[in-house]
Amino acid sequence: MNAFEYARAADIAEAVRLKAADPAAKFIAGGTNLIDLMKYHVEHPARLIDITRLPLRSVEPSHSGGVMIGALVPNSDLAYHPLIESRYPLLSSAILAG
């Protein structure tokens, strides 16, 4: 595994700034297989940006009639979310089938 820098973003703005400063950086959060890919030399990021503590766990209707899904919403939570089950049943089924 290659050496890498680690940064924990305190807020969304900081995560965006860190990524803008290093476009090759990768975001890391719970449930990711990025570390495994790094161990097998598939991915080689020089910097990881930890976003696990950011407020990105919501599922909300958007103003345009769609849905906004936070980057940290677990698949199981998304599949069983009432909004997804009622308005996007195919998405719910696809997640559960995976």
GROMACS elastic network, one bead per residue, 0.5 to 0.9 nm:
[ bonds ]
;  ai    aj funct       b0    kb
    1    35     6  0.89592   500
    1    38     6  0.59128   500
    1    40     6  0.73319   500
    1    41     6  0.65881   500
    1    44     6  0.82192   500
    2    38     6  0.73984   500
    2    39     6  0.80232   500
    2    41     6  0.79780   500
    2    44     6  0.66884   500
    2    45     6  0.82486   500
    2    46     6  0.79881   500
    3    44     6  0.87950   500
    3    45     6  0.87400   500
    3    46     6  0.70159   500
    3    47     6  0.88437   500
    4    44     6  0.83997   500
    4    45     6  0.67273   500
    4    47     6  0.51881   500
    4    48     6  0.70638   500
    5    45     6  0.86967   500
    5    46     6  0.60446   500
    5    48     6  0.61864   500
    5    49     6  0.85769   500
    6    46     6  0.87012   500
    6    47     6  0.56862   500
    6    49     6  0.61257   500
    6    50     6  0.74101   500
    7    15     6  0.89357   500
    7    18     6  0.82745   500
    7    47     6  0.75139   500
    7    48     6  0.62566   500
    7    50     6  0.60764   500
    8    15     6  0.81098   500
    8    48     6  0.83333   500
    8    49     6  0.57279   500
    8    51     6  0.64899   500
    8    52     6  0.82945   500
    8    53     6  0.83595   500
    9    12     6  0.70798   500
    9    13     6  0.83300   500
    9    14     6  0.55705   500
    9    15     6  0.50862   500
    9    16     6  0.88144   500
    9    18     6  0.79896   500
    9    49     6  0.65771   500
    9    50     6  0.60193   500
    9    51     6  0.58346   500
    9    52     6  0.85476   500
    9    53     6  0.78661   500
    9    54     6  0.76240   500
   10    13     6  0.83254   500
   10    14     6  0.63675   500
   10    15     6  0.75510   500
   10    51     6  0.80891   500
   10    53     6  0.74926   500
   10    54     6  0.71561   500
   11    14     6  0.53980   500
   11    15     6  0.64470   500
   11    16     6  0.88781   500
   11    51     6  0.81957   500
   11    53     6  0.81365   500
   11    54     6  0.59209   500
   11    55     6  0.81116   500
   12    15     6  0.50390   500
   12    16     6  0.62611   500
   12    17     6  0.86450   500
   12    51     6  0.81307   500
   12    54     6  0.66026   500
   12    55     6  0.81058   500
   12    56     6  0.88594   500
   13    16     6  0.51377   500
   13    17     6  0.61942   500
   13    18     6  0.86522   500
   14    18     6  0.60529   500
   14    19     6  0.85196   500
   15    18     6  0.51783   500
   15    19     6  0.61973   500
   15    20     6  0.85565   500
   15    27     6  0.84958   500
   15    49     6  0.69536   500
   15    50     6  0.82000   500
   15    51     6  0.71792   500
   16    19     6  0.51704   500
   16    20     6  0.60329   500
   16    21     6  0.85606   500
   17    20     6  0.50637   500
   17    21     6  0.61249   500
   17    22     6  0.86720   500
   18    21     6  0.51737   500
   18    22     6  0.63693   500
   18    23     6  0.84061   500
   18    25     6  0.81323   500
   18    49     6  0.74006   500
   19    22     6  0.50883   500
   19    23     6  0.53367   500
   19    24     6  0.76832   500
   19    25     6  0.61061   500
   19    26     6  0.77759   500
   19    27     6  0.82825   500
   19    49     6  0.77212   500
   20    23     6  0.55776   500
   20    25     6  0.89044   500
   21    25     6  0.87528   500
   22    25     6  0.54815   500
   22    46     6  0.89615   500
   22    47     6  0.78701   500
   23    26     6  0.81614   500
   24    45     6  0.64373   500
   24    46     6  0.74332   500
   24    47     6  0.76735   500
   25    45     6  0.56845   500
   25    46     6  0.63917   500
   25    48     6  0.57372   500
   25    49     6  0.69477   500
   26    34     6  0.85699   500
   26    45     6  0.63388   500
   26    46     6  0.84311   500
   26    47     6  0.65392   500
   26    48     6  0.50769   500
   26    49     6  0.60696   500
   26    50     6  0.86339   500
   27    34     6  0.89396   500
   27    47     6  0.87015   500
   27    48     6  0.57815   500
   27    50     6  0.59005   500
   27    51     6  0.66362   500
   28    31     6  0.88291   500
   28    32     6  0.66830   500
   28    33     6  0.89669   500
   28    34     6  0.71970   500
   28    35     6  0.86587   500
   28    48     6  0.63186   500
   28    49     6  0.58698   500
   28    51     6  0.62236   500
   28    52     6  0.73497   500
   29    32     6  0.60135   500
   29    49     6  0.85955   500
   29    50     6  0.59945   500
   29    51     6  0.56723   500
   29    53     6  0.86092   500
   29    72     6  0.72759   500
   30    33     6  0.89328   500
   30    51     6  0.88242   500
   30    52     6  0.63898   500
   30    72     6  0.78061   500
   30    74     6  0.88311   500
   31    74     6  0.81475   500
   32    35     6  0.74593   500
   32    36     6  0.86357   500
   33    36     6  0.52889   500
   33    37     6  0.63667   500
   33    38     6  0.87469   500
   34    37     6  0.50096   500
   34    38     6  0.61531   500
   34    39     6  0.86557   500
   34    43     6  0.73374   500
   35    39     6  0.62077   500
   35    40     6  0.87263   500
   35    43     6  0.84662   500
   36    39     6  0.50311   500
   36    40     6  0.63457   500
   36    41     6  0.86313   500
   36    42     6  0.86507   500
   36    43     6  0.88441   500
   37    40     6  0.51793   500
   37    41     6  0.61757   500
   37    42     6  0.50779   500
   37    43     6  0.54615   500
   37    44     6  0.84399   500
   38    42     6  0.57895   500
   38    44     6  0.59688   500
   38    45     6  0.79537   500
   39    42     6  0.76670   500
   39    43     6  0.81750   500
   40    43     6  0.78047   500
   41    44     6  0.65385   500
   44    47     6  0.89250   500
   45    48     6  0.68653   500
   50    53     6  0.78806   500
   50    54     6  0.89585   500
   51    54     6  0.55205   500
   51    55     6  0.89075   500
   51    56     6  0.86705   500
   51    72     6  0.84025   500
   52    55     6  0.84654   500
   52    56     6  0.84831   500
   52    72     6  0.72732   500
   53    56     6  0.83817   500
   54    57     6  0.82453   500
   54    72     6  0.83426   500
   55    58     6  0.77647   500
   55    70     6  0.81839   500
   55    72     6  0.81943   500
   56    59     6  0.89395   500
   56    69     6  0.81831   500
   56    71     6  0.55663   500
   56    72     6  0.52557   500
   56    73     6  0.70158   500
   57    69     6  0.76458   500
   57    71     6  0.67335   500
   57    74     6  0.79739   500
   58    68     6  0.78104   500
   58    69     6  0.62754   500
   58    70     6  0.52143   500
   58    71     6  0.85564   500
   58    72     6  0.81239   500
   58    73     6  0.66203   500
   59    67     6  0.70106   500
   59    68     6  0.57229   500
   59    70     6  0.62223   500
   59    73     6  0.76594   500
   59    78     6  0.76131   500
   59    81     6  0.78894   500
   59    83     6  0.79302   500
   59    84     6  0.85661   500
   60    66     6  0.87508   500
   60    67     6  0.56862   500
   60    68     6  0.52443   500
   60    69     6  0.67717   500
   60    70     6  0.86577   500
   60    83     6  0.78968   500
   61    64     6  0.83173   500
   61    65     6  0.66148   500
   61    66     6  0.58950   500
   61    68     6  0.59933   500
   61    69     6  0.87772   500
   61    83     6  0.79235   500
   62    65     6  0.54903   500
   62    66     6  0.51520   500
   62    68     6  0.57917   500
   63    66     6  0.72689   500
   63    67     6  0.84726   500
   64    67     6  0.83621   500
   67    83     6  0.84434   500
   67    84     6  0.84427   500
   69    72     6  0.84098   500
   69    73     6  0.69972   500
   69    78     6  0.81930   500
   70    73     6  0.55396   500
   71    74     6  0.85675   500
   73    76     6  0.83849   500
   73    77     6  0.66024   500
   73    78     6  0.64468   500
   74    77     6  0.53004   500
   74    78     6  0.62811   500
   74    79     6  0.87205   500
   75    79     6  0.60338   500
   75    80     6  0.86588   500
   75    95     6  0.65548   500
   75    96     6  0.81742   500
   76    79     6  0.51787   500
   76    80     6  0.63796   500
   76    81     6  0.85189   500
   76    92     6  0.89833   500
   76    95     6  0.75945   500
   76    96     6  0.74047   500
   77    80     6  0.54207   500
   77    81     6  0.59166   500
   78    81     6  0.50862   500
   78    82     6  0.86927   500
   78    83     6  0.89084   500
   78    84     6  0.68335   500
   78    85     6  0.86759   500
   78    92     6  0.72191   500
   78    95     6  0.81566   500
   79    82     6  0.85698   500
   79    84     6  0.66222   500
   79    85     6  0.68472   500
   79    89     6  0.85169   500
   79    91     6  0.72744   500
   79    93     6  0.71685   500
   79    94     6  0.83680   500
   79    95     6  0.59961   500
   79    96     6  0.65084   500
   80    83     6  0.85687   500
   80    84     6  0.70951   500
   80    85     6  0.62712   500
   80    92     6  0.68905   500
   80    96     6  0.89724   500
   81    84     6  0.53536   500
   81    85     6  0.60889   500
   81    86     6  0.86044   500
   81    92     6  0.83911   500
   82    85     6  0.50772   500
   82    86     6  0.60061   500
   82    87     6  0.83894   500
   83    86     6  0.53518   500
   83    87     6  0.58801   500
   83    88     6  0.74734   500
   84    87     6  0.53814   500
   84    89     6  0.62875   500
   84    90     6  0.88296   500
   84    91     6  0.72333   500
   84    92     6  0.62872   500
   85    88     6  0.56790   500
   85    90     6  0.82397   500
   85    91     6  0.80409   500
   85    92     6  0.58805   500
   85    93     6  0.85282   500
   86    89     6  0.60559   500
   87    90     6  0.88748   500
   88    91     6  0.54204   500
   88    92     6  0.65099   500
   88    93     6  0.88676   500
   89    93     6  0.61194   500
   89    94     6  0.85229   500
   90    93     6  0.50353   500
   90    94     6  0.60241   500
   90    95     6  0.85937   500
   91    94     6  0.50502   500
   91    95     6  0.61828   500
   91    96     6  0.85984   500
   92    95     6  0.53371   500
   92    96     6  0.63116   500
   92    97     6  0.86581   500
   93    96     6  0.51187   500
   93    97     6  0.60197   500
   93    98     6  0.86605   500
   94    97     6  0.50209   500
   94    98     6  0.62946   500
   95    98     6  0.52445   500
